[in-house]
């Protein structure tokens, strides 16, 4: 797999979040050999496969925690030699750009250790020892939090890693990937189109035309770069938008569904539960209870 050209993958980040956190559950990781401009932190809670980071391959086990630097090719792969288990994979994946808090933030004198950490992450860093235990707990908490609390958890994790002596380089020192970013302008056009029409019916033909690709070619192009089909990606963005509205306003659920681009309440409820594991009303009630 490492001999193949890595693909540029676009992170499905909402414009309403400064970094992306995803809880991966299912029979596989749904990813291919790829790279992206974001730094990635991956905690494996359940898996029996392997990971490839740069030119290094290693078996996966619960508790495996790795920091992958920007544009470093990588893939996490579930072992499919035995019976395919629907719940074989459980992981938490966090992606953030180095300038996600502003172009000048990282240049602050207080962040010298963080700058060194991000530079070291260019080879990938395996987190070990007590740092792995502490950071793993913080990762679990981060996945449960929202808003400022989630951001503070990420900063605490980064601070912990920056001060740790329990980080081991993964890829060899002379690993130098040949990256292909020729698709970046095309993906930028596609993402801009999706976000501009998120509250409308998004026609797949129109998105394919925006990418200057046929329908079949666009479907393959989009899936390999996002790890999701167009409907999956759009539904996740719309549900994320709905979560914001459910937390901020007293609007009726049906009105929020329509405002977020869902054609009917039944489909909205179905997609919302599939993505958040609760109904919109349960989500609003849970948030209100936690806010008390």
N, C-alpha and C positions, 0 to 999 in steps of 0.2 A: 504493500500500500504506500510506503514512503517513497517509492520510485515514481509515483504518479504526481502530476502537477496539482498542488492544493488549490481549492476554489475559494474565492472571496465570498464570505457569508455575511449577510446583513442581519444585525441584531434587531429583533422585533420590539424596539423600544418606543413607548408612547411619548408624545411630546409633553405629556404631563408628568414625566419622571426623568430624573437626572441620571439614573443608572437603571439597569434591568436585572431583576431577580426572577428566576424561574425554577419551580419545583418540578423535576422530571419524574414521572411515574409511568410505568408501562412495561412492555416486553422488550423495548430497545431504547437506545438514546436518540434514534432518528437523525443521526448526523453522518456526514462524510468527511473525508480528509480535507480540512479547510483552515482558513485563517480569517482574522478580522481585526480592525484597528483598536478594538477594546481589549483591555486587560481582563482576564477571566480567572475566577476563583471557583473551583469545583469541589464539592464535598460529596463523596459517595456514601450513601447510607445502606444501600443494598445493591449488589451486582456480583456477577461471577465471570466477568469478561477481562478485557485488557485495555490499556490506554497507550496511545502513541503520542509522544510530545517531541517534536523535532525528529531526531534520529534514534530516539530511545523508546523501547517498548517494555511495559511492565504489567504484571497481573494486577487486577483490581480486587479490593477487599473492602468491607465496611470500615469507614473511618478514613479512607484515602482522601487526602486533601492536597490540592495542587494549585499553584498560582502560575498562570500562563501569560507571558508578556504579549504586548501588542504585536500583531502580525506574525506570531510564531505558529506554524502549522501544527495541528493536533487533531485527534479524534478519540472519543471514548466508544468502545465497542462491546456489546454484550455477547457472551458465549452462546451461540445458537446450535451447538453440536448435539445437545440433548433436547428434551421436550421444551417447547416454547411456552414460557410462563408469562401470563398477562401482567403479573406483578413482579417480574424479575428485576426491574430497575427502579431504584428510588435514589434520587440525587438532588442536590441544590446547586444551581449554577448562577453566579453573579457576574455580570459584565459591566465594566465602566471604562470610560475614556480617561486618559491621564489628565485632561483638562476639564473633567466633568463639572467641576466647581468654579470654572473660570480660568482663563489663560494665565492669570497672574498668581492664582492661589498656590500652585505647586512651587512657585519661586520664593515663597515666604521662607525666611531663615529657619523657622521652627520645623520646616518639612525637609531638611537636608537628609535625614535618615530615610524618609519616604522616597525621595528622589533616587537614593542609592538602591532601595528595594526594587523600584520599577526598572532600573537599569539592569539589575541582576536577573530580573524575571524574563529577560530576553532569551534565556536558555531554559526557562521553566524552573520552578522551585517546588520540591516536594516538602511539605510541612511535616515535621516529625516530633517525637517526644511530648513533653507537657504542652508545648505550643499547639500541637495538633489537637489535643484534648480541649484546651481552652478555646481555640479558634473554632473548632467544630461546634461547641455549645453556642458560641456567638452566632455562627451561621444559621443554626436552627432557630434562634430567636429572631434573627434578621428576617427570615422567611415568614415569620408570623406577624411581623410589624408592618406598619404603613407610615407614609409621610415622613415627618422629621425623625421619628423614633427609628425608622428603618435606616435613614441616612446616618444617624449617630452610631448605630450598630456597625455599619460599614467602616466608618472612620475609626472605631475602636478596634476592629479587626485589622485594618491596615496598620494602625499604630502598633498593635501587638506583633505583627509580622516584621515590621521595620526594626523592632528592637530585639528580635529573637536571634538566637544562635543555633536554632534547630531547623534551619532551612538548607536543603541539599539540592545543588544544581542537577537538572535532569538531562538535557541535551548536551552533546559534547561541545567543547569550547570552539571547535572549528566548524560547527554546523552553520551553514549559510544558505537558507532556502531561496529559491527563485520564485518570486511571487508574481501572480498575474492579477493586475488591477484594471485591466482594460474594460471590464464590465461595470466599473464604478459609476460612470455617468448614466448608463442605462438604468441601473438600480436606483440611482437618485431620482430619475424621472418617474420611475414606477412608484416609489415611496411617496413622492410629492403628490402624485395623482391620487393615490389611495387616501392619504390624509386630507386632501382638499375635498374629497367626495365621500368622506366617512359617514356622513349623515344622510347619504342618498343611496339609491340602488347602484351598486358598482357592477358594471357590465364587464365581463371577462374579455370580450372582444375589444372593448375600448382600452383596457389595460394592456392587452397584447399589442394593439396598435401603438400605444404610447412607448412600448419597448421595441417597436419595429420588428416584431417577431410574429410568426404564425401561431395559432392557438396551441398546437401541440408543442412547438418549440418553447413557447412562453411558459407553459405548465412545467416543463422539465427545468427550464432556467430558474423559475421562481422557487421550485421545491428544493433544488440543490443548493440555493443560496440562502434560504431562510429555514430549511428543514420542515416547512409546512406548505400545505396547499394554499391557494389564494383565499378560499372561504375560511379556512382555519385561522389564517393570519388576520383577516378582516374581523372575524367574530371575536378574537382575543382583544383586538384594539377597541372594538365597540363595547365589549363587556368592561374593559378597563375604564373607558369613558363613563359608562353607567355607574360603576362603583364610586367614581368621584361625585356624580350627581346624587346618588343615594346618600352619601355622607354629608353633602353640603346643603341639600334643599329638602323641602317638604312636598315636593311635587309628587303627583301620583305615579306609581310604577309604570302604568300604561303610557303616560305622557313621556316619561324618561325613555322607555323602550323606543317610541317613535322618534324622539329627538336624537337617539343614538344610531338610527338607521335600520332598526328592526321593523319589518313590515307588520308583524302582529305580536300580541302579548305571549301567545303560546310558544312561538319560536324563541322569543327573548328569554322566557323562563327556562326553556330547555337548554339553550346555549349557556345561560348564566350558571345553571346548576352543573353542567358538564365541566365548566372551567373553574368554578369556585367551590364546588361541592356543597352548595347551599342555594336556597331560593333568594331572589332579590329582597323579599321582605325579611327573611332570616338574616341576610347580610346587614340590612339597615338596623334591625333590632340588636344584632350582636355589636355593631359599631356603637350604637347609642348606649348600650350597657357598659361597654369598655370605656366610654367617654365620661361616664358618671364619676 
